[in-house]
Amino acid sequence: MDVFRVRPIPSVALAVTTTETGLHLASERHARYGPDPEDVHVEIQDDPLTLSVVDAGGRTILRLGASDESNDAPARGQPTLAWTYVGAVGGLPPRALPRRSAAIALALEPDEHLFGLDARAGPRDRVGASYILDALADQAEGSSADHSPPARFVLSSRGYGLFVHSRARLTADLGEVSAAEYTLTVDEATLDLFLFPATWPRTALAAYASLTGRPPLPPASAFGVAITLGNTASDADLQATADHLRADATPGETPRRGSPGSMLPRSAAVLAGADGLRHSLQVALALGLAAPGRWPTADEPPSAGSAALYARWAQQQLLAPFAQIPTRTEAVPGGSDERAFSIVRAYAGLRYRLLPYLLHCARETAQQGLPMLRPLLLEFSWDAEATTIDDQYLLGRDLLVAPIFEDSAADATRRVYLPRYANWYDWWTGQFVEGGQWLDVTAPLEHIPLYARAGTAIPIGEARGVVGEDLVEVTRLLLFAPADGAIGASIELPDGELLGVEHERGADRARIFIEGLPPTIRALEIVGIPSSAEIVDAASPRIQIVPGDDSLPGLGGAWEGITVRLDARAYTTGLELRW
């Protein structure tokens, strides 16, 4: 019987070395240039039978759950690899036709967290729970895979990922029986397991998405605001709705027939009050980890609640990958409330300004499989505090959103965690905040807590009311200055070209260099630079500090910063500022 089967990438050579106790397998991909941080080697020992995956620095990424003298964990009852009888088949006695299962046990470190497996709500960390995934049984019961597909992928906070390549019944004991190990058991004779060894979870998730298929990029109009009427809506109804939206200055795509959410993937979550908002977010975040080859969902409005809850829902929707809003003419909570609908209008307008950023994030999803609606652990897995947070999310890489789940029009307070090893700017005030701390944030109904990562460049476009078939152009860059030091950022433009930004910040001066500048970008908004800053050197005399137009952040906030008019004819540009 084949106990281990190593299937390397065909283009990668393996160096196999025998030792006194087993085998040592290493990639020769970087042999000429020394070890790469993502390089790993596999060590197999035969007495007792163990398998370990070790990175270039000697750190054990994954170890099968055999006894290890160096491990203080208690002895394990589950062998590394096991065959077990799980019962008779077709009413025959076990000895006549046994049904076998294959199991594997893996070491679970004390500080390790496990994610994935399904898209159910609840805490992201699955350690301490057990699951039974049975695709055939679910199919027989008529459940829809579009709602909560059972994924056979486990992602570890230590960086690696495991994919069980089987549709058979899978039993996953994620440390419920023993805190020192977790086991995966399939009800068939062969356990086909893919290991994605990596230092960071996002690397393993991207590798898994590459294996199972990355999602195709939707058209730009899919990232506008979907407006849907009922299936029985007449042509006159559609036209009247379109005229009403334009007269009301509410951005949105051309109204279409269909139930709310029918034009986009839908969530299994049934919204009911404030708890429904949290439930919906948890499902979306879980889906991004369990099935990265799927686009996130657009949810329907709350089925119950006040106009304030409707406004909170709209904020979260309009700062998500896909968005839809009902019209005033629909019977929805808050549909006739002017304050609530003014919030919808404002956030829809902000969304259309952010379309270039959303499309940049969408291209990253299509190319790498990383979800647009991103759990904090994918970008900050080295921050233990951020790893298990499930009521905040990143929109792409650089915008952090902390929804408020309150059914009240009064100012609401919630705790917000800003991950360490990064600094942040409050979107509404421009206030610089150091990462690695919890904040008690009080927000009026008009503001959802929103933060931009320091050192990033966010592309934005002009205000618009519809995407349609038009090309979405980048007309400005929002540059959020780092606290100090040098930080680089890159942006993929709609034509596939890359725009690179380098920002170096000192105590009283800053240098900025932009390469790949398209002629559509006419201005640079620099947040976090004193308004007294002056240009002391520039690549072109056309580069000047000009008065801002107060169009950003767009919802009544104010930023400390400057607006710089760029030389739109230059492919590269640079400037030095002093204050």
C-alpha positions in Angstrom: 0.0 0.0 0.0 1.2 3.5 -0.9 1.4 5.3 2.4 2.8 8.6 1.1 2.5 9.9 -2.4 4.5 13.1 -3.2 3.3 14.9 -6.3 5.6 17.8 -7.0 4.8 20.5 -9.6 6.1 19.0 -12.9 8.5 21.9 -13.5 10.1 21.8 -10.1 12.9 19.3 -9.5 13.2 17.4 -6.2 16.4 16.5 -4.4 15.8 13.2 -2.5 18.4 12.3 0.2 18.3 9.2 2.3 19.2 9.4 6.0 19.6 6.8 8.7 15.9 7.1 9.7 14.1 8.1 6.5 14.0 10.5 3.5 14.7 14.2 3.0 12.9 15.8 0.0 13.7 19.4 -1.0 12.9 21.6 -3.9 15.8 22.6 -6.2 13.9 25.6 -7.6 16.2 28.1 -5.9 19.3 26.0 -5.6 21.4 28.4 -7.6 20.4 31.4 -5.6 20.0 30.1 -2.1 16.8 29.3 -0.1 13.6 31.3 -0.8 11.4 32.2 2.2 8.7 30.0 0.8 10.9 27.0 0.1 10.2 23.9 2.2 11.5 20.4 2.6 9.8 17.2 3.6 11.2 14.8 6.1 9.9 11.3 6.3 10.9 8.9 9.1 10.0 5.3 9.2 10.2 4.4 12.9 7.8 5.6 13.9 6.2 6.7 10.6 6.1 10.5 10.6 6.1 13.3 8.1 7.2 16.8 8.7 7.2 19.9 6.4 9.9 22.4 7.4 10.5 25.8 5.9 13.9 27.3 4.9 14.4 28.7 8.3 14.0 25.4 10.0 10.5 26.1 11.4 8.1 23.1 11.3 5.1 24.2 9.2 3.2 21.0 9.5 3.8 17.7 11.3 1.7 14.5 11.3 0.4 13.6 14.7 2.8 10.8 15.6 4.6 10.8 18.9 7.4 13.2 19.1 9.9 13.2 22.1 10.4 16.9 21.6 6.7 17.6 22.0 5.3 18.0 25.5 1.8 17.2 24.3 0.1 14.1 25.8 0.2 10.8 24.0 -2.2 10.6 21.1 -4.7 7.8 20.6 -5.0 8.4 16.9 -2.2 6.9 14.7 -0.6 9.0 12.0 -2.4 7.1 9.2 -5.2 4.7 10.0 -7.7 2.3 8.4 -10.9 1.9 10.2 -14.2 0.0 9.6 -17.2 2.3 9.7 -20.0 -0.2 9.2 -21.7 -2.4 6.7 -22.9 -1.4 3.3 -26.2 -2.4 1.7 -27.3 -4.4 4.7 -24.5 -6.9 4.4 -22.6 -8.0 7.5 -19.4 -6.1 8.1 -17.1 -9.1 7.3 -18.8 -9.7 4.0 -18.5 -6.1 2.6 -16.7 -3.8 5.0 -16.8 0.0 4.3 -13.4 1.4 5.1 -12.3 4.9 5.9 -8.9 6.6 5.8 -7.8 8.9 8.5 -4.9 11.2 9.1 -3.9 13.0 12.4 -2.0 16.3 12.4 -0.3 18.1 15.3 -2.2 21.1 16.6 0.1 23.7 18.2 -1.1 25.5 21.4 -1.4 28.9 19.6 -2.7 27.6 16.3 -6.0 28.6 14.7 -7.9 26.7 12.0 -10.2 28.2 9.4 -12.2 27.1 6.4 -14.3 24.0 5.8 -17.6 25.7 5.4 -19.4 29.0 5.1 -21.5 28.9 8.2 -21.8 31.9 10.6 -20.0 32.0 13.9 -16.4 32.4 15.0 -13.8 32.1 12.3 -11.6 29.9 14.4 -12.7 26.3 14.1 -10.4 24.9 16.8 -12.3 22.9 19.4 -15.2 21.9 17.1 -16.0 19.0 14.8 -17.7 18.9 11.5 -19.3 16.3 9.2 -19.3 17.3 5.5 -21.3 15.0 3.3 -21.8 16.4 -0.2 -23.9 13.4 -1.4 -26.2 13.6 1.6 -26.7 17.4 1.1 -27.4 16.9 -2.6 -30.0 14.2 -1.8 -31.7 16.6 0.7 -31.9 19.2 -2.0 -29.7 21.8 -0.4 -28.2 24.4 -2.8 -24.5 24.5 -3.2 -24.9 28.2 -4.1 -25.7 28.9 -0.5 -23.1 27.3 1.7 -21.0 24.8 -0.2 -19.1 22.3 1.9 -15.4 23.0 1.2 -12.7 20.5 2.0 -10.1 23.1 2.7 -8.5 23.8 6.1 -6.4 26.9 6.5 -4.0 27.2 9.5 -2.9 30.4 11.1 0.6 29.0 10.9 0.5 29.5 7.1 -0.2 26.1 5.5 -3.4 24.8 3.9 -4.9 21.3 3.5 -7.3 20.3 0.8 -9.1 16.9 1.0 -9.7 16.0 -2.6 -12.8 13.8 -2.1 -16.5 14.1 -2.3 -16.9 11.3 0.2 -18.2 11.9 3.7 -15.5 13.9 5.6 -15.3 14.0 9.4 -13.1 16.7 10.8 -12.3 16.7 14.5 -10.5 20.0 14.9 -9.2 19.5 18.4 -12.5 18.7 20.0 -11.2 15.3 21.4 -7.6 16.3 21.9 -6.2 19.8 22.1 -2.9 18.4 20.8 -4.1 17.2 17.4 -6.8 17.3 14.8 -7.9 14.5 12.5 -9.4 14.2 9.0 -11.3 11.1 8.1 -12.9 10.2 4.7 -15.3 7.3 4.2 -13.4 5.7 1.4 -10.2 3.7 0.9 -7.9 6.5 -0.2 -7.1 9.8 1.5 -6.1 12.2 -1.3 -4.7 15.2 0.5 -3.1 18.3 -1.0 -0.7 20.2 1.2 0.0 23.9 0.5 3.0 24.7 2.6 3.5 28.4 3.2 4.6 30.9 5.7 1.5 33.1 5.4 -2.1 32.0 5.1 -2.8 34.2 2.2 -0.1 32.4 0.2 -1.7 29.0 0.9 -5.2 30.3 0.1 -4.0 31.7 -3.2 -2.3 28.3 -4.1 -5.6 26.5 -3.2 -7.6 28.9 -5.5 -5.1 28.3 -8.3 -5.6 24.5 -8.0 -9.4 24.6 -7.8 -10.0 27.6 -10.2 -10.0 31.3 -9.7 -13.2 33.3 -10.5 -13.4 35.1 -13.8 -13.5 38.9 -13.6 -17.1 40.2 -13.9 -17.8 43.3 -16.1 -17.2 46.7 -14.5 -20.9 47.4 -14.3 -21.3 44.5 -11.8 -19.5 46.7 -9.3 -21.9 49.5 -9.6 -25.1 49.6 -7.5 -27.7 47.0 -8.7 -31.3 48.2 -8.8 -33.9 45.5 -9.1 -37.7 45.5 -9.3 -40.0 42.5 -9.0 -40.2 40.0 -11.8 -43.7 41.3 -12.7 -42.5 44.9 -13.1 -43.6 46.4 -16.4 -41.4 48.4 -18.8 -43.2 51.5 -17.6 -42.2 50.6 -14.0 -38.6 50.2 -15.0 -38.6 53.5 -16.8 -40.3 55.3 -14.0 -37.8 53.9 -11.5 -34.9 55.1 -13.7 -36.4 58.6 -14.0 -36.9 58.7 -10.2 -33.3 57.7 -9.5 -32.0 60.4 -11.8 -34.3 63.0 -10.4 -33.3 62.0 -6.9 -29.5 62.1 -7.8 -29.1 58.5 -6.5 -26.3 56.6 -8.3 -27.3 53.2 -9.6 -27.3 51.0 -12.7 -30.2 50.7 -15.1 -33.1 49.1 -13.2 -33.8 45.4 -14.1 -36.5 42.9 -13.3 -35.9 40.3 -10.6 -36.1 39.8 -6.9 -33.6 41.7 -4.8 -30.3 40.0 -5.0 -31.2 37.9 -8.1 -28.6 39.7 -10.3 -25.8 38.8 -8.0 -24.8 35.7 -6.0 -26.9 35.5 -2.9 -26.1 34.6 0.7 -27.8 31.9 2.7 -28.2 34.3 5.5 -31.8 35.4 6.3 -31.5 38.8 7.8 -33.6 39.5 10.8 -32.7 42.6 12.8 -29.2 43.7 13.9 -28.1 40.1 14.5 -28.8 39.3 10.9 -26.2 42.0 9.8 -23.5 40.3 11.8 -24.6 36.8 10.6 -24.4 37.9 7.0 -20.9 39.3 7.4 -19.7 36.1 9.2 -21.0 34.0 6.3 -19.3 36.2 3.7 -16.0 36.1 5.5 -16.2 32.3 6.0 -17.0 31.8 2.3 -13.8 33.7 1.3 -11.7 31.3 3.3 -13.5 28.1 2.5 -14.2 28.7 -1.2 -11.9 31.4 -2.6 -13.0 30.6 -6.1 -16.4 32.2 -5.5 -17.4 35.8 -5.6 -19.0 37.1 -2.4 -22.7 37.8 -2.1 -25.0 40.7 -2.2 -27.6 40.5 0.6 -31.2 41.6 0.7 -32.3 44.4 3.1 -33.1 43.5 6.7 -36.5 41.7 6.9 -37.3 43.5 10.1 -36.0 46.7 11.8 -36.1 50.4 11.7 -35.0 53.0 9.1 -31.7 53.2 11.1 -31.0 49.5 10.7 -31.7 49.9 7.0 -29.1 52.7 6.9 -26.5 50.6 8.7 -27.2 47.7 6.3 -26.8 50.0 3.3 -23.4 51.3 4.6 -22.1 47.7 4.9 -23.5 46.8 1.5 -22.1 49.8 -0.4 -18.6 49.1 1.0 -18.6 45.5 -0.1 -17.6 43.8 -3.4 -21.2 43.8 -4.8 -24.0 46.0 -3.8 -27.7 46.5 -4.3 -30.2 48.9 -2.9 -34.0 49.0 -3.1 -35.8 52.0 -4.5 -38.0 54.3 -2.4 -41.0 52.8 -4.1 -40.3 49.4 -2.6 -41.8 48.4 0.7 -38.6 48.2 2.7 -37.8 49.4 6.2 -36.7 53.1 6.0 -37.7 53.4 2.4 -39.7 56.6 3.2 -37.2 57.9 5.8 -35.3 60.9 4.3 -32.3 60.6 6.7 -31.9 56.9 5.9 -32.2 57.3 2.2 -29.8 60.3 2.2 -27.3 58.0 3.8 -27.9 55.4 1.0 -27.4 58.2 -1.6 -24.2 59.4 0.0 -22.6 55.9 0.3 -23.7 55.0 -3.3 -21.9 58.2 -4.4 -18.8 57.2 -2.4 -18.9 53.7 -4.0 -18.8 55.1 -7.5 -15.8 57.3 -6.6 -14.1 54.2 -5.3 -14.8 52.2 -8.5 -11.2 52.2 -9.7 -10.1 50.8 -6.3 -12.8 48.2 -6.4 -11.8 47.1 -9.9 -8.2 46.9 -8.8 -9.2 44.6 -6.0 -11.4 42.6 -8.3 -8.5 42.0 -10.7 -6.4 40.8 -7.7 -9.2 38.3 -6.9 -9.4 37.0 -10.4 -5.6 36.6 -10.6 -4.8 35.3 -7.2 -8.1 34.1 -5.7 -7.8 36.3 -2.6 -11.3 37.5 -1.6 -12.2 41.1 -2.0 -14.1 40.9 1.3 -11.1 39.9 3.3 -10.7 38.6 6.9 -8.0 40.4 8.8 -6.1 37.2 9.2 -5.1 37.1 5.5 -3.2 40.4 5.8 -2.2 40.3 9.4 -1.7 36.6 10.3 1.3 37.5 12.4 -0.9 39.6 14.7 -2.6 37.2 17.1 -5.2 39.8 18.1 -6.4 40.2 14.5 -6.5 36.6 13.6 -9.9 35.6 14.9 -11.8 38.9 14.5 -15.0 38.2 12.6 -17.0 41.5 12.8 -14.5 43.7 10.9 -13.2 43.2 7.4 -10.8 44.5 4.8 -12.2 45.7 1.5 -9.3 44.6 -0.7 -6.0 45.2 1.0 -6.1 48.7 2.2 -9.6 49.7 3.5 -10.7 48.4 6.9 -14.4 48.5 7.6 -16.0 47.9 11.1 -19.8 47.8 10.6 -22.1 48.8 13.4 -24.8 46.3 14.2 -27.3 48.5 16.0 -31.0 49.1 15.4 -31.0 52.7 16.6 -30.6 56.1 15.0 -28.6 57.4 18.0 -24.8 57.6 18.0 -23.4 54.1 18.4 -20.1 53.0 20.1 -18.2 49.8 19.2 -14.7 48.5 19.7 -12.5 48.6 16.6 -9.2 46.8 16.4 -6.5 48.3 14.1 -3.9 45.6 13.3 -0.3 46.1 14.4 2.6 46.3 11.9 0.6 48.9 10.1 -0.7 52.4 10.8 -4.1 53.8 9.8 -6.0 56.9 9.0 -9.6 57.5 10.1 -11.4 58.1 6.8 -13.7 60.7 8.1 -11.3 62.9 10.0 -7.9 62.1 8.5 -6.6 61.4 12.0 -3.5 59.2 12.0 -3.8 56.2 14.4 -1.0 53.8 15.3 -1.8 50.1 14.7 -1.9 47.4 17.3 -4.6 48.9 19.5 -8.3 48.7 20.3 -10.4 51.9 20.0 -13.8 52.6 21.4 -15.3 54.4 18.4 -18.5 56.4 18.6 -20.1 57.0 15.2 -23.3 58.9 14.2 -25.7 57.1 11.9 -24.1 58.7 8.9 -20.6 57.2 9.5 -19.5 53.6 9.5 -16.0 53.2 11.1 -13.7 53.2 8.1 -9.9 53.3 8.0 -7.2 53.5 5.2 -3.9 51.9 5.7 -1.0 54.4 5.9 1.4 54.3 3.0 -1.2 53.1 0.5 -2.3 54.7 -2.7 -6.0 54.3 -3.5 -7.2 55.1 -7.1 -10.5 57.0 -7.4 -12.6 58.3 -10.2 -15.0 61.2 -10.8 -18.5 61.2 -9.4 -20.8 59.4 -11.6 -24.3 58.0 -11.6 -23.9 54.8 -13.5 -21.2 52.5 -14.8 -22.9 51.1 -17.9 -20.5 50.3 -20.7 -18.2 53.2 -20.0 -14.6 52.8 -19.2 -13.8 53.5 -15.6 -10.9 55.9 -15.5 -8.6 56.8 -12.6 -8.6 60.5 -12.2 -7.0 60.9 -8.8 -4.7 59.1 -6.4 -5.4 59.2 -2.6 -2.0 58.8 -0.9 -2.1 58.2 2.8 1.3 59.2 4.0 3.3 56.8 6.2 4.4 57.9 9.6 8.1 57.7 8.6 10.3 55.7 6.3 9.7 54.5 2.8 6.6 52.6 1.6 5.8 51.5 -2.0 2.4 50.6 -3.5 1.3 49.3 -6.9 -2.0 49.6 -8.7 -3.2 47.7 -11.7 -5.0 50.0 -14.1 -8.0 49.1 -16.2 -5.8 48.6 -19.3 -3.6 46.1 -17.4 -0.7 48.5 -16.9 0.8 48.9 -13.5 1.1 52.2 -11.6 3.8 52.3 -8.9 4.0 54.8 -6.1 7.0 55.3 -3.7 6.6 57.5 -0.7 9.4 58.5 1.6 8.6 60.4 4.7 10.8 62.2 7.2 10.3 64.5 10.2 9.8 67.6 8.0 9.9 66.5 4.4 8.6 63.9 2.0 9.5 62.6 -1.4 7.1 61.0 -3.8 7.8 59.2 -7.1 5.1 57.9 -9.4 5.8 55.6 -12.4 3.3 54.5 -15.0 1.2 57.6 -14.7 -1.7 57.5 -17.2 -2.9 60.9 -18.7 -6.3 60.6 -16.9 -4.8 61.1 -13.4 -4.8 64.8 -12.9 -4.4 65.2 -9.1 -2.8 63.7 -6.1 -4.5 63.9 -2.7 -1.9 63.5 0.1 -3.5 62.8 3.5 -1.4 63.2 6.6 1.0 65.9 5.2 0.6 69.4 6.9 -1.4 71.8 4.9 1.6 74.2 5.2 3.8 71.9 3.1 5.6 73.5 0.1 7.1 71.9 -3.1 10.8 72.4 -3.0 11.6 70.2 -6.0 9.5 68.7 -8.8 10.0 66.8 -12.1 7.9 69.3 -13.9 6.8 73.0 -13.4 3.3 71.8 -14.1 3.3 70.1 -10.7 1.7 72.5 -8.2 -0.1 72.6 -4.9 -3.7 73.7 -5.6 -6.8 74.3 -3.4 -8.8 71.2 -2.8 -12.4 70.9 -4.1 -13.7 69.5 -0.8 -15.2 66.5 -2.7 -13.5 64.0 -0.5 -14.0 62.2 1.9 -17.4 63.1 0.6 -19.6 62.7 3.6 -18.9 65.7 5.8 -15.5 64.8 7.0 -12.2 66.7 6.7 -8.7 65.6 6.0 -5.4 67.3 7.0 -3.5 67.2 3.7 -2.8 68.9 0.4 -3.9 68.6 -3.2 -1.2 68.4 -5.9 -2.0 69.0 -9.6 0.1 66.6 -11.6 1.6 66.9 -15.1 -0.8 64.6 -16.9 1.5 64.4 -20.0 4.3 62.7 -18.0 4.6 58.9 -17.7 6.7 59.3 -14.5 6.7 62.2 -12.1 8.4 63.1 -8.8 8.2 65.8 -6.2 9.8 66.7 -2.8 7.8 68.5 -0.1 8.9 70.3 3.0 7.1 71.9 5.9 
